[in-house]
Amino acid sequence: MSTSAFVLPVSLALHLITAAPPQNTATAPSQDPAPKSPATSSVKAAPPAVTKLSAAQQATAAKLVGPALAEGHAYARLAELTDGVGPRLSGSESAEAAVQWALRAFKEDGVRAWKEPVKVPHWVRGEEHGEILPSERTRGLPLALLALGGSAPTPPEGITAEVVEVNSLEELAALGDKVKGRIVFFNHTMAEASDYGRFAGLRGRGPAAAAKQGAVAALVRSLATASLRSPHTGSTRFDEGGPRLPAAAVSVEDALTLHRMLQGGAVKVRLVLGCSELPEADSSNVVAEVKGREKPDEVVLLGAHLDSWDVGTGAHDDGAGVVMVMEAARLIAKLPQAPRRTVRVVLFMNEENGLRGGRAYAEAHAKELPKHVAAIEMDAGGGRPLGVSLHAGPGGEALLRPWLTPLEGLGAARFLVGHATGADLSPMEPAHVPFVGVRVDSSRYFDVHHSMADTLDKVDPQDLSRSTAAVTWMAYALAEAPGTLARPTAPESDTPPPPKK
């Protein structure tokens, strides 16, 4: 199907740029992950007056926002990445193919780009299946599951053991030696996006804790807000040199079945996982930039992660973010005059199961970070834009408020309370880089997150184009504004959001 069927007519695009804001601009609190974890947010009351942009600035807004809305370029590029390259787990051939794809795309756009080396883990999924064994109460049932990234394999014949259910790490610790030789089943009640942070630790830290108490395997209810018996994977972390065990996510439906059956007595499960940890692989971040005309050493960074899980094709996580920031660079590069400061795009590698790309960038550019005047990370899906959040010193909203005007027609010309950082930006926090969040509607993000269902058809083209327009304009505004955001006095992690991965 042609992408032209999904884009906005130019007349409507230009109307959105210049339209007055609706009479009632209040919205429900954003459900977006920050980072990858929905943080509670609310709309801040707007001041009674807003300084207007100049005619020249409004004309520039039309040159950036209009094409982002009307051309459909971001969605077409997302199709190339998802349908063409496919899933992109770090260390895989597909991850390297994604790097080469990004370099070619930047070259086509006339944007200078290069690779920067990153050493990444190389975990391979292998075979995976499980079943509830027959008993006097049941004939036995298969389990829909996905191994967690970082999981150890089972023996070739699998592991068979009784299941013990827990609902928290504290409940696990209280069981002590009672979990020895058993499969620990981590259950929870995630129902909406804002629950993700409450329960992500069960997946991220639970299996390692169970291993230390002598468990032989772990099952975790998928972190999902919707399910058609579709398991959702994600990473789990084991201590260096500590005990490891096989760990898998089971679908919501199968988790509920396990819970019901455990109410009636003992349940045994057989689990077979063929995953393996190969030697670390050489990979790359992809970096591209449009040099500033007056202050090229001052950098506005736009980040997204190029890798994805090896299930689905990473359309929302994080193909949407990738094409948004790439499109921002393309459109800014086409302007007759570059903004004052440099706009730099970083496509990070290995966000999903290691964060190596974010760390590598922060280390390689440590001397430059004091000149990074703002950073935006897009890693919350391709939903419509909701507004802007800030982590900066005093005066940030006053500086940016006049520049929000072109976002009024998009419904995003407002400041939101909540985290503005992202996982790949977090290694920059010690340098006190100001963070700006272009927040998108992620209320349905965890329907498909880390699952086979994270495919192109789940991304709405018009929502993607609107958020692309918002990101493009905010990048330009930060690079062009006469002043810069004051640097925060403490990293945002001093009031940490729930864990992302």
N, C-alpha and C positions, 0 to 999 in steps of 0.2 A: 504493500500500500504506500502511495506517495506521502512523504512527510508534509507536503503542501496542504493535505487535507486537515492537518492538525494545527497549523500556524494561524496567527491572527492577520487579518487584512491590515495593510499599512495605515489606512485611515483610522481603524480602531486602535492600533498601536500608538499612533500619535495622540489620539484622544486620551488614552490612558496616561500619557506623559503629562498632559496639561490639565487633566480633569481636576476639578475641586474635590477635596476629600468628602466622603459621605457625611451626612448630618450626625450620625451616630457611629463613631469609629471604635467603640469598645468591642473587644473580642474576648472570648474565653481564654483562660491562661494557656500559654503555649505548652505543648507536650513534647518539645524537641529534646533529643539527647544532648547532654552537655558535660563532657564529651561522650557521645553514644549512650547517654544516660539521661533521661528526661529530668530536668531540674524544674522545680516549681517556679513559675514566672508570672508576672502580671504586667499590665500596661501602666506606664507612668502617666500621670496627668500632664497634658500638654500646656505650655504657657499661653497666655492670652494673645501674644503676638509673635510672629515668625519673620525674620529678615528674609527678603526675597533675593533670589539669585539674579545676576545681571542678565541682560539679553544674550550676551555671548555665552554665558554659562548654560542658559536654557537651550541655546542652539546646540551646544555640545551634548547636552542630555538627550536631545532628539536624535543625534547621530549615534549614540550608544544604546539608549533604551529602545528606540524604534526598531533597529535591526535585530536586537536580541529577541524582541517580541514577534517580529514579522517574518524572519527568514527561516526559522526552523532548523538552523544550523546545529544547535546543541543536540537536538533529538536525533538528527541524522548521524552525528558523530557518536552519540551513545549507542546507536545501532551498530556502527562499525566496531566499537569496543566490545559490546556484549555478544552480538551474534557472530562477529568476525573473529575476535581473539578468544572470547569465552572466559571461563573461570581462570583466576590468576593467582593461585597461592604462591607465596614467595618460595624461591628455589626451583620452581617448575619451569619447563620450557615455555609454557604460556605466559608466565610472568615476564620472561625475557622478550617474548613476542610483543607484549604490551609496551615495554620500554621502547622497542624499535618503532612500534606504531605511533607512540607519542612523539618521538623525534621527527618522524616523517610528517605528522600532522602539523607540528609547529613550523617546520620548514615550508609547508604549503601555505601557511598563514603569514609567512614573512616575519616570524618571530624567532630571534636567535635562541637556540636551545643546546644543552649539552648534558652529558651524564656525569654523575658523581658516585664513586664506588660505595657500596654497602655490602657487608658480609651478613648473610641471612641464614636462619635455620631452614632445614629442608626436611620437613615431616611429610610422610606419604601415608594416605589413608588405608589402602589395601581392602581386603574383604571385611565384611561386617554383617553379622546377623545374631539374633538372639531369640529366645523363646521362653515362655512360662511353661514349665514341665507339667505333664499330666499328673493328676492326683485323684483322690477319691471324690474331689469336688469339681474337677474340670478335666476335659480331654486334652488340655494344653492349648496354648495360643502363641502365635508368632508376635514378636515385638518389632515395631517400626522404630529404628534407631540410627544414629550417626555417631561415629567415634568423635570424641572431643580432640581438638588439636593439641598435640603434646602427649596424648595417651600412649601408654605402653601397650604392647600386643599381649594377647593371651597365648598360651601354648597352642600348637596346631589343633589339638583336640578340643580346645576351648576350656572354659571354667564353668563348673556347676556348683552352686552354693545356695544356701538359704538367704533370703532377702530380709534386711532390717530397714525400716523406714525412719527417717528423721526429717525435721522441718527447719532446722537451724544448725549452725556450727556449735552452738552452746549445747543443744540437745545431743549432738554427736559426742561431744567431750564428756557429757554426763554418763554416757553408756560405757565409757572406759573399755575394758577388755571384752565386753559383751559383743563387740563387732568383729572380733578375731575370726578369721575364716569365713566371713560372710560378705555378701554384696550389699553395700550401703546404697540405699535409694533415697536421694535428696528430693523431697517433694516441696511444693510451694503453691501459692495461690495467685500468681501473676494474672491480671485480667486487663490491665490497661498500660499504656506506655510509661506512665509515671511510676509503675511498680518495678521497672527494670533494675533500678539501682538498689532496691531493697533486697533483691534475690540474686543478683549477678555474682555475689561472693560464693554462693553455693556451688556454682559451676567453676569459678576461677580458683577457689581455695579448698573447696570441699573434698575433692578426690585426694589431694595431698594430705589433708588432715586425716581422712579415713585410712590412708596407707600407713600413717604413723601409728595408728591404733590397731593395725594388724588385719584390716579388711583385704579381701582378695580382688575386689573390683568395685566400681561405683557406677550408678545410674543416676542421671539428673533429669528431672522434668524440664522439657524445652522452655526456654525463655521466650514466650510468644503471646501475642494478643489475639491470634486466630489460628485455627488448625483444622486441616482436613486430614488428620493422621499424618501430618508432615513434621518430622523432627527438625530441630534447629541446632546446628553445631555451634562452636565457639571454642576459645582456647581455655585450657586449664594449665596451672603452673605447679611444678614440683620443685622442691628445693634442690640446689646443686648438691649432688652426692647423697640426697635423701631417698627414701623408698618411693617407688613409682608403681602404679597399677593400671590396668585397663579401665578406661572410663568412657562412657557414651551418654549422649542425650537421647531420651525416649520421647515420643510424641506425647502431646497433652492427653490424648485419648488413652494411650497405653499407661501413662502415669496414673490416670484415674482408675483404670482397671486394676493395676497393682495395688493401689490404695484400698479399693473395695475388697479385693481378695485377701489382703493382709488382715482385714477386720475379722475374717472368718477362720484364720489359722495360718500355719506355716505355708510359705510359697518358695519354691525353688526355681531358679532361672539358670539357663545355660547361655553363655555369652562367648562368641568367637569374634575376635578383632585381629586383623592381620597388619595393623599399621607398623610403620618403622621410622626411625630417626636416622637419616642419612647424614654424611658429613656436611658441614656448613657450605653454602654455595656463594659464589660471587654474583652480586646483582648491582642495581643502580637506583638512585633517585634520578628523576629527570627534572632539570631546572631550566627555566626559560625567563626572559625578561625583556621589557620595553624600557630603554634607558630614559631617565628623566632629563629634561632640557636645561634645568637650572641647578638642581641638587642631585646629581646622579648617584652620589654616595649614600643618600637617604633612601631607604627601601620600604615599600609597602608590600608585604608578602601575602600571597594567596596560596593556600595549601589544600590538598586533597590526597587521598591515598590510592595509588594505582593498583595495588594488590587486592585480591578478594579471597574469599574462601573457595574451596574446590567443589562446591555445590552451587547450583544455580549459575548465573553469569554475572553476579555482582552489579546489577543495574542500579538499585538504590544505594547499595553499600559496596563501593562508593563510586560507581561509574557516573552517577548523576553529579556528584561533587567534582569529579575530574573534568567533565565536559563544561561545567559552569565556569571553572577558573580558566580553562583553556580558551573558552569563548571570550571571557573578559580580556585576556591578553590580545586575542585576535582583533577585537573591536577597538581597543585602545590603540593598538599599533596602526590602525587604518586612519586615525585622526590626522588632520593636517598638521597639528602641533602636538607633540608629546606633553604629558603633564609635567609639572615641576620636578617630581621625584620619580624614582625608578619603581615600576611595578614588576615584581618578580613572582613567578609561579613555581611552586615546588610540588611535584607529584611524588609523594613519599612511597617507598617500598617497605613492606613488612610491618604495616600497622596492625594487621589482624592477629598475628601470632608472635610478636616480638618487639615492635616499636623500634626496630633497628634504624629505619630510615630517619625518623624524627631525631633520634640521638645522634646519628651520623651527621645530619645537617647542622645541628647545634654545635657539635664539636668542630666541624670543618669551618664554620663561619663564626666562631666565637669572637674574633676580633671585630667582626662587622655588626654583631648583635646590638651594640650600643647605638648604631645608626639605623636599626630597624625601627621605624617610627610607628608601625602598626602591622598587625598580622590577623588574617581572617582564615579560618579553616571551615571548609564545607564538607561535612561528613555526617549528615543527618537525613539523607534521602533527597528525593526530587520533588517534595511537596511545594505548595504555594508559599510565598514569603509572608511572614507575619510582622516583622519589625527588626529592630536593631538593639543589641545589647552591648555594653561596654565594660571592659576592665582596664581602667586607666586612672590617672590622677585627677585632681579637681579640674573642673571646667570642660570636661570632655563633651558633655551634652550640648553646652552652649556653643562649642566650636563646630559641632556637626549638625546642629539643628537646622541651619539654613539650607544645608545640602540634602535634607530629606525630602524637599518639595517634589522632585521628580518621582518619588516613590508613592505619592498620594494615590494616583490612579491604580497602583498595584495593591493598595491596602496595607502598605508596609511602612508608612511614614510615621513611625512611633518608636519610642524607646521602650524596651522590655526589661524587666528585672530578671536577673538570672545569669548563669555562667556564660562567658563569651569565649572561653578557651576551647581547645580540642586536644585529643590524645597526642597528635604529632607536634602540636605547638608546645606541649607541656615541658619538654626539655629546654625551652627558651625562657621559662618563667624566672629562673635565677638572674637573668639579664634584665628583668623588669620591662620586657617588651609589652607595649599596650596591645590588648586584644580587642577585636571588634567582632561580634557575632551577627551575621546575617541569618536570622532565625527563620526556619521553615516549619510548616505544619508536619509534624512527625507522629501525629496521633495514631496512624495506621502503619507506621514504619515497621513495628515488630510483628506485623502479620507475616512478613516474608523474610525478615532479617536472618541472615546466616542459614537460609534454607534453599531447597531446590526451586522454590517459587520466586526467588529474587531474579526475575527476568524482565526484559524490556517492556513487555505488555503491562507490567504493573506501574510503570511510570507514565503519568499523564503529561502529554506534550505541552499543553498550555501552562500547567503548573511549573514544569521545568523551564519554559521560556520566561515566565514571570520571575522566577527566582534567579535565573541567569541575568536578567535585566537588573535586578536589585544588586546582585554581587558586582556586576560590571560598573554600575554607577557608584557604589560605595568605594570600590577600589580607586576609581578616578577621583572621587571627592577627597579621599585621604591623601592621594598623591598630588592633588592640585591645590588644596586649601592653603592659604598663606601661612597659617600656623600648624603646629603638630600637637597631637595629644600629649598631655603630661604623662610621664611614666608612672606606673603604679608604685606605691611604696612597699608593697609586699606581693609575693606571688599569689595568684588566685587559689592555688592549692592550699593556702593557709586556712581556707574554708572549703575543704575538698568536696567535690561532687562525688556521687557514688561511682564505684569503679566502672570503667568502660568495658573492658574485655574479660 
